Amino acid sequence: MCPQGHEGTRMQQPTLEYPKDLGLHLGGEWVTCGRDERPVLNPATGQTLGNLPLASDADLDHAIACAELGFRQWRSTAPAARAATLSKAARLLNERTEALATAATLEQGKPMAESRAEANYVASPTRFYVQENVYDRFLEAFLAKTETVRLGSGVDEMTTMGPVANSRRIDAMEMLVADARNVGARVAVGGERDESARGLFYRPTVLAHVPIAARAMNEEPFGPMALINSFRTVEEAVEQANRLPYGLAAFAFTENGRRQLFLQENVECGLLGINTLALSAVDAPFGGVKESGHGSEDGPEGLEAFLVTKTVHQG
């Protein structure tokens, strides 16, 4: 039987193919045997999809040597030829979107729609700070939306949230929820594993009025959890947002122009969306600050990590 949906209905899984022979691609050749292996599990069913060969120290040394050789060839390749190679790679990725999305969903549990969009960024907010005058209305609307989440296997097109990636995340979610309860947070919805399903399903969880001492307020849960607290002034909200050592993305919604400028200048993050959830553009840098990353992808800034600065003084 397939996992049960959040609304209590059984879902049928279409038959999707997973690659038969997993291997390592080293120096232009596939290595599929003669290595220690690790099973690849489908988190929605617990079934083994295949066995992945693990690279040895010698494999890593060989891969580095091949990369160094490849780079010497690549740097002397004409720009037009490089462009043709990159364009071909992009075309092949687009042509194989469905196969790649299928593999990602079977391995990770995410819905197919999300896997098909895997070329996009991943920036998912966890902690929400809501102005105290609208806090109750926001929480009520957020809970109503959470109740519509369809929990199930990612290969079912009706699914809007799949399982967590591995059993460690189930353990982490249970620990974080228990800890939050112990320090006084209210579990507004969820907060438990979906026992009706055989996979690694954890119900969408919303914690309200979460004390700052809760571990979930200080660690990334990497699970289906939202923490919603109130604030009185924007300065207070920014102080809370900046106190952690993480700084990938932040989102703010306000119609006040002065507050928008204040947020731009004071929120410590690599990406800031004001009145929008769209953060990714090929011509703009994408990256975090503090412990959320070093350097950027995309935009002119994204090329800096691939360049060597050389100053030449000639008499």
N, C-alpha and C positions, 0 to 999 in steps of 0.2 A: 504494500500500500504506500501511497505517496504521502508526504507531510500534510498536515491539516492546516488550512488557512486560518487567518486571524478571526474570520467570521464564522469559523466552524464548518466549512465546506471542504470536502476532499477534492484535490486537484489532480488531474491527469498530466503526467510528464510526457512530452513528446520525446521520441527517440532521437538523440543527438550523438554524433560520433566523437570520440576522444582519440587523439593520436595513438596508434597501436604501439609503436616503438619509440620510447623516449631516449634521448641521447645527448651527448656533448658535441658541439661543433667546434673542432680545433684545427686550425691551419687548413681550412677548406675541406675537412673530412669529418664524417660522423663517427663517434665512438659510442657504441650501444651496449657493450658487454665488458667483462673483466674488471669491473669496478664494484665497490660497495654500493648498495642501493638503498633508497628510502621510498616507502610507498607514498603515492599521491592520493589523498582521500577526498571524496566528495562530501563537503560539510553538510549538505542537505539530506544525505542518505546514509553516510558512514561507509559507503562502499569504496573499495580500492579501484581507482581509475587506471593506475599503471605503477611502474616502479622506475624511479629516476636514478640514473647512475650519478654517483658523487665524485666530483673532481678530486684527484690526488694532488700532492705537492708537485709531482712531476708534471701533471696536466696544467697546473697554474703556471709553472715556469715556461712550459711550451707555449701556452697562450700568450704570455707576455712577450716572448721572443717573436712570435708571429705578428703580434700587434706592432712591435717596433719595426719589423721588416715592412709590414703593410703601410705604416706611416711614411717611411722613406719613399715608397713608391707613390703614395697619395700626394705628398707635398710637391712632387715634381710633375704631377699630372696637370694638364692644361685646364683652366677654369671651365671651358665649355664641356670638356669630358667629365669633370666632376659634377657639373650641373646635370648632365645627362644621367649619370649614375644615381644621384639623389632623386631625380624625377622618377626614374624607374623604380627605386625603392618605395617612393610614395605611392606610385600606381599599384604596385604589388600589394602593399598594405591595404589600399582601398578595395582591391579585388578580393582579398582574403578576409575582409572584415567579419563575415559571418563565421568562418572557421575559427578565427582568433577570439571572437566574442564567445563562441561556444566553449572553447577551452578555458577562458577566464571565468565564465559562469560555473562550469563544472568544478573547477579548482577552488574558487573563492566563494561561491554561493550568491554573488550579486545578481540582480535582475539583468536579463539580456539587454534591455534598453540602455542600462548603464555601461555594460561591457562593450556595446557597439560604439559608445562615445568615449572609450578609454583614451583616445588621443587628447582629451581635454584634461583640465587640472583637477586636483582633489583638494578641496578646502572646505571642510565641514565644521560649522560652528558647534560648540558644546555648551559654553556658558553664555546665558542671556541675561542682560541687565535692562530692566524695564522701569521707566519712570513711575513712581509710586501712585500717581493719580490715575494711571490707566492699567496698573498691574493686574487687577482682578479680571478686567475685560480681556486683556491679552492672554492671561493664563487660561481662561475659559475657552477662548477661540483656539488656542494651541492644543488643548486637550481634545477638543472636538475633532481637530484635524488629525491628531495622533490616532484616534479611534478608527479612522478610515484606512489606516495602513493595512495593506494585505500582506500578511506574513506567509511565506511559502518558498517552494523551490524556485530558484532564479530562472529555470528553463520554462516555467509557466508564464506566458505573456501577461497574465492578470496580476502577477506578483509585483508588489512595490517595495518589499524589503525581504532579503534572503536571510540565511543563517549567518552567524559569525564565522570567521575563517577557520578557527580551530578551538579545541577544548580549553586551551589556556584563557581565551577570551571569556568563556562562560565562567570560569573560576574567578577571573578579574571582575566581571560584572557583579557576581554574587558578593564578592568581598566589598566592592565599592558601595553597593546599595546597603549592605548590612552596616558598614561603617557610617554612612550618611544618616541612617536611622538612629544609630547609637548616639550621634551628636546632636540630634534634634531636627533633621530634615523631614519633610513630609513627602511620602511617595504618592504622587497624585495619580499616576497610572503606571501599569507594568510592574517592574521590580521583581520579576520572576522568570524562570525558564518556562518555555512552552512544553509542558510534559505530554501534550497530545501528539507531538511530532517526534520521530525517531532521530532526526538530525540535530544539529547544534543551533537550535532556535532559542532566542531570548526575546521576550516581548518588548516592544518599544516602551521606554521608561522615561518618565518625567519626574524630576525632583524639584520641589518648591521650597522656598525659604531655607536654603541650604547654608549652614554656618560655614564660615571661612576655614574652620578647622577640619572640615570633611576632606578626606583624601581626594574625592572626585573634584573638589574645587582647586586642587593643586597638582593633579596628575591628568594626563590624557587617557580617557577611558577606552578609546578605540573600540567602541561598542555603541549600541542604539540607546544613547542616554542624552538627555537635555536637562540642564540645570538652570532654573529661572529664579532670579532674585530681583528685588526692587532697589531703586536708588532715589535719592532726593534731588541732588544736583548733578550736573554733567561732570563737574570736577571729581565728585565722588566716584562716578562710574568709570572715568578714565583711570583714576588711581587703582581701582580694582582690576581693570583690564591690564594695566602695566605691571602689576606686582609679580607676575609669573615670569619664569625664564624662557617662555615661548613667545614667538612673534611672527607666525606665518601670515595669517589673514585676520582681519577684523571687519565688521560690518556695522554701519550706523544709519539710523533713519531719523531724520529731523527736517522740519521745514524752516528752521531758523538759520539764516545765513551766517550769523556770527558763531553759532555753535558748530556749523560745518567747518569754518576756518579754524576754530579751536581744536576740533578733532583732527584735522589735517596736520596741525603743528604738534600735537601732543600724544596721539596714540602711537605706541611703539610697536610697529609691525612692518612687514615688507609689502603687504598688499592691503589697501583700505578701500572698501566699497561704501560710498555714501549714497543712500537711497537706491541702491542697486545690489544685486547678488552676482552680477557679471564682473569677473576679475581678470579674465584671460583674453589677451590679444597678442597676435604674433609680433606686432611692432612695439610691444611694451614689455619691460622686464617683469619676470615672475620669480619671486624668491622670498625667503624669510629672513628674520634677524634673530639675535640672541641664539638660543639653542635650536631654532627652527630652520637652520640652514646657513650656508655660506655661499655668497655669489648669487647669480641670477640666471634664469633661462630666458630665451627670447629677447627681442629687441637688440640694439647694439651692445648693451651690457652683457647679453648672453654669450657674446663671442669672446669676451675678455679672458675667460678661463682657458681658452684654446690658443691664446696668443702669447708670444714671448716678447717682452719689451727690450729692445736693444738700442743703446745710444752709441753712435759712432762719431768719434772726433778724428778728423783727418787734417793733417798739416800740409 
